[in-house]
Amino acid sequence: MTMTQAPDRRHARREEIQKLASGSERRRKIYSGVGLSICGMFLVVALIPLISVLAYTVQRGVQAWSADFFSHLPTPAGIPGGGIWNAMVGSLIIDGIAAVVAVPFGIAAGLFLAESEGRVAGVIRFAADVLSGVPSIIIGIFAYIALVRSLGHFSAIAGSFAIGVLMVPIIIRASETAIRGVPHTLAEAGLSLGARRSTVARRVILPTALPGLITGVLLAVARGVGETAPLLFTAIGSQYFATNPNQPMAALPLVVFQDGIQAYPDLQQIAWGTALFLITVVLVLSVGSRLIAARLGRVRL
Protein backbone atom coordinates (compact mmCIF):
# COMPACT_ATOMS: atom_id res chain seq x y z
CA MET A 1 0.00 0.00 0.00
CA THR A 2 1.44 3.31 -1.07
CA MET A 3 1.51 6.44 1.08
CA THR A 4 -1.21 8.09 -1.03
CA GLN A 5 -3.61 5.12 -0.81
CA ALA A 6 -3.85 5.16 3.03
CA PRO A 7 -5.37 8.69 3.30
CA ASP A 8 -7.76 7.84 0.48
CA ARG A 9 -9.02 4.77 2.32
CA ARG A 10 -9.45 6.73 5.56
CA HIS A 11 -11.35 9.41 3.69
CA ALA A 12 -13.61 6.83 2.05
CA ARG A 13 -14.25 5.17 5.40
CA ARG A 14 -15.13 8.52 6.98
CA GLU A 15 -17.59 9.29 4.20
CA GLU A 16 -19.20 5.88 4.62
CA ILE A 17 -19.67 6.43 8.35
CA GLN A 18 -21.14 9.88 7.74
CA LYS A 19 -23.53 8.43 5.19
CA LEU A 20 -24.72 5.76 7.61
CA ALA A 21 -25.16 8.35 10.38
CA SER A 22 -27.14 10.68 8.14
CA GLY A 23 -29.30 7.77 7.05
CA SER A 24 -30.23 6.97 10.66
CA GLU A 25 -30.68 10.63 11.67
CA ARG A 26 -34.32 10.70 10.63
CA ARG A 27 -35.07 7.56 12.63
CA ARG A 28 -33.27 8.91 15.69
CA LYS A 29 -35.19 12.19 15.49
CA ILE A 30 -38.48 10.28 15.31
CA TYR A 31 -37.58 8.17 18.33
CA SER A 32 -36.48 11.27 20.23
CA GLY A 33 -39.72 13.07 19.41
CA VAL A 34 -41.80 10.09 20.50
CA GLY A 35 -39.86 9.84 23.77
CA LEU A 36 -40.25 13.53 24.52
CA SER A 37 -43.96 13.34 23.73
CA ILE A 38 -44.45 10.43 26.13
CA CYS A 39 -42.53 12.26 28.89
CA GLY A 40 -44.61 15.39 28.32
CA MET A 41 -47.83 13.37 28.47
CA PHE A 42 -46.88 11.81 31.79
CA LEU A 43 -45.88 15.25 33.10
CA VAL A 44 -49.33 16.59 32.22
CA VAL A 45 -50.98 13.56 33.87
CA ALA A 46 -48.95 14.19 37.05
CA LEU A 47 -49.73 17.91 37.08
CA ILE A 48 -53.49 17.54 36.61
CA PRO A 49 -54.28 16.36 40.18
CA LEU A 50 -51.79 18.83 41.67
CA ILE A 51 -53.23 21.78 39.82
CA SER A 52 -56.76 20.61 40.58
CA VAL A 53 -56.07 20.44 44.32
CA LEU A 54 -54.37 23.85 44.30
CA ALA A 55 -57.15 25.45 42.26
CA TYR A 56 -59.89 24.02 44.47
CA THR A 57 -58.05 25.07 47.64
CA VAL A 58 -57.57 28.59 46.31
CA GLN A 59 -61.22 28.79 45.29
CA ARG A 60 -62.47 27.69 48.70
CA GLY A 61 -59.76 29.26 50.87
CA VAL A 62 -59.53 32.75 49.45
CA GLN A 63 -63.12 33.41 50.52
CA ALA A 64 -62.05 33.15 54.16
CA TRP A 65 -59.13 35.56 53.90
CA SER A 66 -59.66 38.93 55.49
CA ALA A 67 -58.04 41.18 58.06
CA ASP A 68 -60.12 39.57 60.82
CA PHE A 69 -59.11 36.08 59.66
CA PHE A 70 -55.45 36.79 60.35
CA SER A 71 -55.88 38.97 63.43
CA HIS A 72 -58.76 37.50 65.47
CA LEU A 73 -58.97 34.53 67.79
CA PRO A 74 -61.32 31.60 67.08
CA THR A 75 -64.99 32.00 67.92
CA PRO A 76 -67.37 29.29 69.22
CA ALA A 77 -68.92 26.98 66.65
CA GLY A 78 -71.77 28.61 64.76
CA ILE A 79 -70.56 32.16 65.37
CA PRO A 80 -68.82 33.62 62.30
CA GLY A 81 -65.88 36.01 62.42
CA GLY A 82 -63.24 33.73 63.92
CA GLY A 83 -59.58 33.87 62.96
CA ILE A 84 -56.34 31.94 63.22
CA TRP A 85 -54.15 34.42 65.09
CA ASN A 86 -53.49 31.97 67.93
CA ALA A 87 -52.65 29.18 65.46
CA MET A 88 -50.20 31.39 63.58
CA VAL A 89 -48.39 32.30 66.78
CA GLY A 90 -48.51 28.70 67.98
CA SER A 91 -47.00 27.34 64.76
CA LEU A 92 -44.30 30.01 64.92
CA ILE A 93 -43.39 28.99 68.48
CA ILE A 94 -43.54 25.22 67.89
CA ASP A 95 -41.62 25.25 64.62
CA GLY A 96 -39.22 27.91 65.88
CA ILE A 97 -38.20 25.86 68.91
CA ALA A 98 -37.86 22.77 66.71
CA ALA A 99 -35.64 24.62 64.23
CA VAL A 100 -33.44 26.17 66.94
CA VAL A 101 -32.61 22.69 68.23
CA ALA A 102 -32.62 20.72 64.97
CA VAL A 103 -30.58 23.08 62.77
CA PRO A 104 -27.31 23.11 64.77
CA PHE A 105 -27.57 19.39 65.47
CA GLY A 106 -28.30 18.54 61.83
CA ILE A 107 -25.53 20.74 60.41
CA ALA A 108 -23.00 19.35 62.91
CA ALA A 109 -24.00 15.79 62.02
CA GLY A 110 -23.79 16.61 58.31
CA LEU A 111 -20.30 18.05 58.79
CA PHE A 112 -19.24 14.90 60.64
CA LEU A 113 -20.59 12.65 57.87
CA ALA A 114 -18.91 14.73 55.17
CA GLU A 115 -15.54 14.48 56.94
CA SER A 116 -15.78 10.83 58.03
CA GLU A 117 -16.08 7.52 56.21
CA GLY A 118 -15.90 5.08 59.14
CA ARG A 119 -18.42 2.61 60.49
CA VAL A 120 -19.96 5.17 62.85
CA ALA A 121 -20.56 7.57 59.96
CA GLY A 122 -22.17 4.77 57.98
CA VAL A 123 -24.50 3.93 60.84
CA ILE A 124 -25.51 7.58 61.28
CA ARG A 125 -26.07 7.96 57.54
CA PHE A 126 -28.23 4.84 57.43
CA ALA A 127 -30.20 5.96 60.49
CA ALA A 128 -30.85 9.36 58.91
CA ASP A 129 -32.10 7.73 55.71
CA VAL A 130 -34.40 5.41 57.65
CA LEU A 131 -35.67 8.20 59.89
CA SER A 132 -36.52 10.39 56.91
CA GLY A 133 -38.88 7.69 55.68
CA VAL A 134 -40.63 6.99 58.99
CA PRO A 135 -44.29 8.11 58.94
CA SER A 136 -44.84 11.27 60.95
CA ILE A 137 -47.55 9.65 63.03
CA ILE A 138 -44.96 7.21 64.39
CA ILE A 139 -42.82 10.15 65.46
CA GLY A 140 -45.89 11.64 67.13
CA ILE A 141 -46.52 8.46 69.10
CA PHE A 142 -42.86 8.36 70.12
CA ALA A 143 -43.02 11.97 71.32
CA TYR A 144 -46.23 11.20 73.21
CA ILE A 145 -44.59 8.30 75.06
CA ALA A 146 -41.30 10.13 75.64
CA LEU A 147 -42.61 13.52 76.77
CA VAL A 148 -46.38 13.75 77.15
CA ARG A 149 -46.73 10.69 79.37
CA SER A 150 -43.61 11.51 81.38
CA LEU A 151 -44.63 15.15 81.90
CA GLY A 152 -48.26 14.27 82.50
CA HIS A 153 -49.75 16.80 80.07
CA PHE A 154 -49.75 17.91 76.45
CA SER A 155 -47.45 20.78 75.54
CA ALA A 156 -45.89 22.71 72.68
CA ILE A 157 -42.47 21.44 73.81
CA ALA A 158 -43.54 17.90 72.98
CA GLY A 159 -44.78 19.11 69.60
CA SER A 160 -41.47 20.87 68.94
CA PHE A 161 -39.62 17.70 69.84
CA ALA A 162 -41.64 15.69 67.31
CA ILE A 163 -41.25 18.29 64.57
CA GLY A 164 -37.53 18.58 65.30
CA VAL A 165 -37.08 14.83 64.90
CA LEU A 166 -38.69 15.13 61.47
CA MET A 167 -36.43 18.03 60.51
CA VAL A 168 -33.12 16.48 61.59
CA PRO A 169 -32.63 13.82 58.88
CA ILE A 170 -33.46 16.30 56.11
CA ILE A 171 -30.94 18.80 57.45
CA ILE A 172 -28.31 16.09 57.95
CA ARG A 173 -28.45 14.77 54.40
CA ALA A 174 -28.71 18.24 52.83
CA SER A 175 -25.79 19.51 54.93
CA GLU A 176 -23.63 16.52 54.03
CA THR A 177 -24.31 17.02 50.33
CA ALA A 178 -23.59 20.75 50.54
CA ILE A 179 -20.37 20.28 52.49
CA ARG A 180 -19.13 17.53 50.18
CA GLY A 181 -19.55 20.01 47.33
CA VAL A 182 -16.88 22.29 48.82
CA PRO A 183 -13.56 21.82 46.96
CA HIS A 184 -11.01 19.92 49.03
CA THR A 185 -8.34 22.41 48.02
CA LEU A 186 -9.95 25.08 50.22
CA ALA A 187 -9.74 22.93 53.33
CA GLU A 188 -6.22 21.79 52.45
CA ALA A 189 -5.13 25.41 51.98
CA GLY A 190 -6.40 26.30 55.43
CA LEU A 191 -4.71 23.32 57.03
CA SER A 192 -1.44 24.10 55.23
CA LEU A 193 -1.48 27.56 56.84
CA GLY A 194 -1.56 25.95 60.28
CA ALA A 195 -5.25 26.42 61.08
CA ARG A 196 -7.03 23.81 63.15
CA ARG A 197 -9.62 21.57 61.54
CA SER A 198 -12.34 23.16 63.65
CA THR A 199 -11.26 26.62 62.49
CA VAL A 200 -11.19 25.50 58.86
CA ALA A 201 -14.66 24.00 59.21
CA ARG A 202 -16.04 27.16 60.86
CA ARG A 203 -14.26 29.79 58.74
CA VAL A 204 -13.92 28.05 55.36
CA ILE A 205 -16.12 25.00 54.81
CA LEU A 206 -19.40 26.16 56.36
CA PRO A 207 -19.40 29.64 54.76
CA THR A 208 -18.65 28.12 51.35
CA ALA A 209 -21.45 25.56 51.76
CA LEU A 210 -23.89 28.18 53.05
CA PRO A 211 -26.24 28.16 49.99
CA GLY A 212 -26.80 24.42 50.30
CA LEU A 213 -27.17 24.63 54.07
CA ILE A 214 -29.84 27.32 53.82
CA THR A 215 -31.72 25.30 51.21
CA GLY A 216 -31.73 22.21 53.43
CA VAL A 217 -32.83 24.14 56.50
CA LEU A 218 -35.71 25.88 54.73
CA LEU A 219 -36.90 22.65 53.13
CA ALA A 220 -36.85 20.96 56.53
CA VAL A 221 -38.81 23.85 58.05
CA ALA A 222 -41.29 23.66 55.17
CA ARG A 223 -41.95 20.02 55.96
CA GLY A 224 -42.27 20.64 59.68
CA VAL A 225 -44.75 23.51 59.20
CA GLY A 226 -47.26 21.28 57.44
CA GLU A 227 -47.11 18.21 59.69
CA THR A 228 -50.33 17.41 61.53
CA ALA A 229 -50.04 13.90 62.97
CA PRO A 230 -47.22 14.60 65.46
CA LEU A 231 -49.10 17.60 66.88
CA LEU A 232 -52.25 15.55 67.46
CA PHE A 233 -50.35 13.49 70.04
CA THR A 234 -48.34 16.33 71.57
CA ALA A 235 -49.53 19.95 71.30
CA ILE A 236 -53.17 18.78 70.79
CA GLY A 237 -54.35 22.34 70.00
CA SER A 238 -56.14 25.09 71.88
CA GLN A 239 -58.87 27.66 71.27
CA TYR A 240 -57.03 30.20 73.41
CA PHE A 241 -54.04 32.44 72.77
CA ALA A 242 -51.08 30.72 74.43
CA THR A 243 -47.38 31.50 74.37
CA ASN A 244 -46.20 29.20 77.16
CA PRO A 245 -44.45 26.22 75.48
CA ASN A 246 -45.26 24.07 78.49
CA GLN A 247 -48.99 24.24 77.71
CA PRO A 248 -51.19 22.90 74.89
CA MET A 249 -51.01 25.20 71.91
CA ALA A 250 -52.84 25.79 68.63
CA ALA A 251 -51.12 25.26 65.29
CA LEU A 252 -52.11 25.78 61.67
CA PRO A 253 -52.22 22.08 60.69
CA LEU A 254 -54.39 21.33 63.71
CA VAL A 255 -56.86 24.03 62.66
CA VAL A 256 -57.16 22.44 59.21
CA PHE A 257 -57.78 19.01 60.72
CA GLN A 258 -60.05 19.94 63.60
CA ASP A 259 -62.19 22.55 61.82
CA GLY A 260 -62.31 20.63 58.56
CA ILE A 261 -64.25 17.73 60.10
CA GLN A 262 -66.83 19.94 61.80
CA ALA A 263 -70.41 20.26 60.55
CA TYR A 264 -70.46 24.07 60.80
CA PRO A 265 -69.86 25.88 57.49
CA ASP A 266 -68.02 28.75 59.15
CA LEU A 267 -65.48 26.36 60.70
CA GLN A 268 -65.05 24.55 57.40
CA GLN A 269 -64.40 27.90 55.75
CA ILE A 270 -61.69 28.66 58.30
CA ALA A 271 -60.16 25.25 57.60
CA TRP A 272 -60.01 26.01 53.86
CA GLY A 273 -58.51 29.43 54.49
CA THR A 274 -55.89 27.95 56.81
CA ALA A 275 -55.04 25.25 54.28
CA LEU A 276 -54.46 27.92 51.63
CA PHE A 277 -52.29 29.89 54.04
CA LEU A 278 -50.23 26.76 54.79
CA ILE A 279 -49.74 26.06 51.09
CA THR A 280 -48.60 29.65 50.62
CA VAL A 281 -46.11 29.40 53.48
CA VAL A 282 -44.66 26.13 52.18
CA LEU A 283 -44.45 27.55 48.65
CA VAL A 284 -42.67 30.68 49.87
CA LEU A 285 -40.17 28.61 51.88
CA SER A 286 -39.49 26.22 49.01
CA VAL A 287 -39.07 28.90 46.35
CA GLY A 288 -37.24 31.22 48.75
CA SER A 289 -34.68 28.54 49.61
CA ARG A 290 -33.77 28.11 45.97
CA LEU A 291 -33.63 31.84 45.30
CA ILE A 292 -31.40 32.42 48.33
CA ALA A 293 -29.12 29.55 47.35
CA ALA A 294 -28.86 30.83 43.78
CA ARG A 295 -28.15 34.40 44.91
CA LEU A 296 -25.48 33.34 47.41
CA GLY A 297 -23.92 31.11 44.78
CA ARG A 298 -23.65 34.01 42.32
CA VAL A 299 -22.23 36.30 45.01
CA ARG A 300 -19.51 33.80 45.88
CA LEU A 301 -18.67 33.30 42.23
C-alpha positions in Angstrom: 0.0 0.0 0.0 1.4 3.3 -1.1 1.5 6.4 1.1 -1.2 8.1 -1.0 -3.6 5.1 -0.8 -3.9 5.2 3.0 -5.4 8.7 3.3 -7.8 7.8 0.5 -9.0 4.8 2.3 -9.4 6.7 5.6 -11.4 9.4 3.7 -13.6 6.8 2.0 -14.3 5.2 5.4 -15.1 8.5 7.0 -17.6 9.3 4.2 -19.2 5.9 4.6 -19.7 6.4 8.3 -21.1 9.9 7.7 -23.5 8.4 5.2 -24.7 5.8 7.6 -25.2 8.3 10.4 -27.1 10.7 8.1 -29.3 7.8 7.1 -30.2 7.0 10.7 -30.7 10.6 11.7 -34.3 10.7 10.6 -35.1 7.6 12.6 -33.3 8.9 15.7 -35.2 12.2 15.5 -38.5 10.3 15.3 -37.6 8.2 18.3 -36.5 11.3 20.2 -39.7 13.1 19.4 -41.8 10.1 20.5 -39.9 9.8 23.8 -40.2 13.5 24.5 -44.0 13.3 23.7 -44.4 10.4 26.1 -42.5 12.3 28.9 -44.6 15.4 28.3 -47.8 13.4 28.5 -46.9 11.8 31.8 -45.9 15.3 33.1 -49.3 16.6 32.2 -51.0 13.6 33.9 -49.0 14.2 37.0 -49.7 17.9 37.1 -53.5 17.5 36.6 -54.3 16.4 40.2 -51.8 18.8 41.7 -53.2 21.8 39.8 -56.8 20.6 40.6 -56.1 20.4 44.3 -54.4 23.8 44.3 -57.1 25.4 42.3 -59.9 24.0 44.5 -58.0 25.1 47.6 -57.6 28.6 46.3 -61.2 28.8 45.3 -62.5 27.7 48.7 -59.8 29.3 50.9 -59.5 32.8 49.4 -63.1 33.4 50.5 -62.0 33.2 54.2 -59.1 35.6 53.9 -59.7 38.9 55.5 -58.0 41.2 58.1 -60.1 39.6 60.8 -59.1 36.1 59.7 -55.4 36.8 60.3 -55.9 39.0 63.4 -58.8 37.5 65.5 -59.0 34.5 67.8 -61.3 31.6 67.1 -65.0 32.0 67.9 -67.4 29.3 69.2 -68.9 27.0 66.7 -71.8 28.6 64.8 -70.6 32.2 65.4 -68.8 33.6 62.3 -65.9 36.0 62.4 -63.2 33.7 63.9 -59.6 33.9 63.0 -56.3 31.9 63.2 -54.1 34.4 65.1 -53.5 32.0 67.9 -52.6 29.2 65.5 -50.2 31.4 63.6 -48.4 32.3 66.8 -48.5 28.7 68.0 -47.0 27.3 64.8 -44.3 30.0 64.9 -43.4 29.0 68.5 -43.5 25.2 67.9 -41.6 25.3 64.6 -39.2 27.9 65.9 -38.2 25.9 68.9 -37.9 22.8 66.7 -35.6 24.6 64.2 -33.4 26.2 66.9 -32.6 22.7 68.2 -32.6 20.7 65.0 -30.6 23.1 62.8 -27.3 23.1 64.8 -27.6 19.4 65.5 -28.3 18.5 61.8 -25.5 20.7 60.4 -23.0 19.4 62.9 -24.0 15.8 62.0 -23.8 16.6 58.3 -20.3 18.0 58.8 -19.2 14.9 60.6 -20.6 12.6 57.9 -18.9 14.7 55.2 -15.5 14.5 56.9 -15.8 10.8 58.0 -16.1 7.5 56.2 -15.9 5.1 59.1 -18.4 2.6 60.5 -20.0 5.2 62.9 -20.6 7.6 60.0 -22.2 4.8 58.0 -24.5 3.9 60.8 -25.5 7.6 61.3 -26.1 8.0 57.5 -28.2 4.8 57.4 -30.2 6.0 60.5 -30.9 9.4 58.9 -32.1 7.7 55.7 -34.4 5.4 57.7 -35.7 8.2 59.9 -36.5 10.4 56.9 -38.9 7.7 55.7 -40.6 7.0 59.0 -44.3 8.1 58.9 -44.8 11.3 60.9 -47.6 9.6 63.0 -45.0 7.2 64.4 -42.8 10.2 65.5 -45.9 11.6 67.1 -46.5 8.5 69.1 -42.9 8.4 70.1 -43.0 12.0 71.3 -46.2 11.2 73.2 -44.6 8.3 75.1 -41.3 10.1 75.6 -42.6 13.5 76.8 -46.4 13.8 77.1 -46.7 10.7 79.4 -43.6 11.5 81.4 -44.6 15.2 81.9 -48.3 14.3 82.5 -49.8 16.8 80.1 -49.8 17.9 76.4 -47.4 20.8 75.5 -45.9 22.7 72.7 -42.5 21.4 73.8 -43.5 17.9 73.0 -44.8 19.1 69.6 -41.5 20.9 68.9 -39.6 17.7 69.8 -41.6 15.7 67.3 -41.3 18.3 64.6 -37.5 18.6 65.3 -37.1 14.8 64.9 -38.7 15.1 61.5 -36.4 18.0 60.5 -33.1 16.5 61.6 -32.6 13.8 58.9 -33.5 16.3 56.1 -30.9 18.8 57.5 -28.3 16.1 57.9 -28.4 14.8 54.4 -28.7 18.2 52.8 -25.8 19.5 54.9 -23.6 16.5 54.0 -24.3 17.0 50.3 -23.6 20.8 50.5 -20.4 20.3 52.5 -19.1 17.5 50.2 -19.6 20.0 47.3 -16.9 22.3 48.8 -13.6 21.8 47.0 -11.0 19.9 49.0 -8.3 22.4 48.0 -10.0 25.1 50.2 -9.7 22.9 53.3 -6.2 21.8 52.4 -5.1 25.4 52.0 -6.4 26.3 55.4 -4.7 23.3 57.0 -1.4 24.1 55.2 -1.5 27.6 56.8 -1.6 26.0 60.3 -5.3 26.4 61.1 -7.0 23.8 63.2 -9.6 21.6 61.5 -12.3 23.2 63.7 -11.3 26.6 62.5 -11.2 25.5 58.9 -14.7 24.0 59.2 -16.0 27.2 60.9 -14.3 29.8 58.7 -13.9 28.0 55.4 -16.1 25.0 54.8 -19.4 26.2 56.4 -19.4 29.6 54.8 -18.7 28.1 51.4 -21.4 25.6 51.8 -23.9 28.2 53.0 -26.2 28.2 50.0 -26.8 24.4 50.3 -27.2 24.6 54.1 -29.8 27.3 53.8 -31.7 25.3 51.2 -31.7 22.2 53.4 -32.8 24.1 56.5 -35.7 25.9 54.7 -36.9 22.7 53.1 -36.9 21.0 56.5 -38.8 23.8 58.1 -41.3 23.7 55.2 -41.9 20.0 56.0 -42.3 20.6 59.7 -44.7 23.5 59.2 -47.3 21.3 57.4 -47.1 18.2 59.7 -50.3 17.4 61.5 -50.0 13.9 63.0 -47.2 14.6 65.5 -49.1 17.6 66.9 -52.3 15.6 67.5 -50.4 13.5 70.0 -48.3 16.3 71.6 -49.5 19.9 71.3 -53.2 18.8 70.8 -54.3 22.3 70.0 -56.1 25.1 71.9 -58.9 27.7 71.3 -57.0 30.2 73.4 -54.0 32.4 72.8 -51.1 30.7 74.4 -47.4 31.5 74.4 -46.2 29.2 77.2 -44.5 26.2 75.5 -45.3 24.1 78.5 -49.0 24.2 77.7 -51.2 22.9 74.9 -51.0 25.2 71.9 -52.8 25.8 68.6 -51.1 25.3 65.3 -52.1 25.8 61.7 -52.2 22.1 60.7 -54.4 21.3 63.7 -56.9 24.0 62.7 -57.2 22.4 59.2 -57.8 19.0 60.7 -60.1 19.9 63.6 -62.2 22.6 61.8 -62.3 20.6 58.6 -64.2 17.7 60.1 -66.8 19.9 61.8 -70.4 20.3 60.5 -70.5 24.1 60.8 -69.9 25.9 57.5 -68.0 28.8 59.2 -65.5 26.4 60.7 -65.1 24.6 57.4 -64.4 27.9 55.8 -61.7 28.7 58.3 -60.2 25.2 57.6 -60.0 26.0 53.9 -58.5 29.4 54.5 -55.9 27.9 56.8 -55.0 25.3 54.3 -54.5 27.9 51.6 -52.3 29.9 54.0 -50.2 26.8 54.8 -49.7 26.1 51.1 -48.6 29.7 50.6 -46.1 29.4 53.5 -44.7 26.1 52.2 -44.5 27.6 48.7 -42.7 30.7 49.9 -40.2 28.6 51.9 -39.5 26.2 49.0 -39.1 28.9 46.4 -37.2 31.2 48.7 -34.7 28.5 49.6 -33.8 28.1 46.0 -33.6 31.8 45.3 -31.4 32.4 48.3 -29.1 29.6 47.3 -28.9 30.8 43.8 -28.1 34.4 44.9 -25.5 33.3 47.4 -23.9 31.1 44.8 -23.7 34.0 42.3 -22.2 36.3 45.0 -19.5 33.8 45.9 -18.7 33.3 42.2 
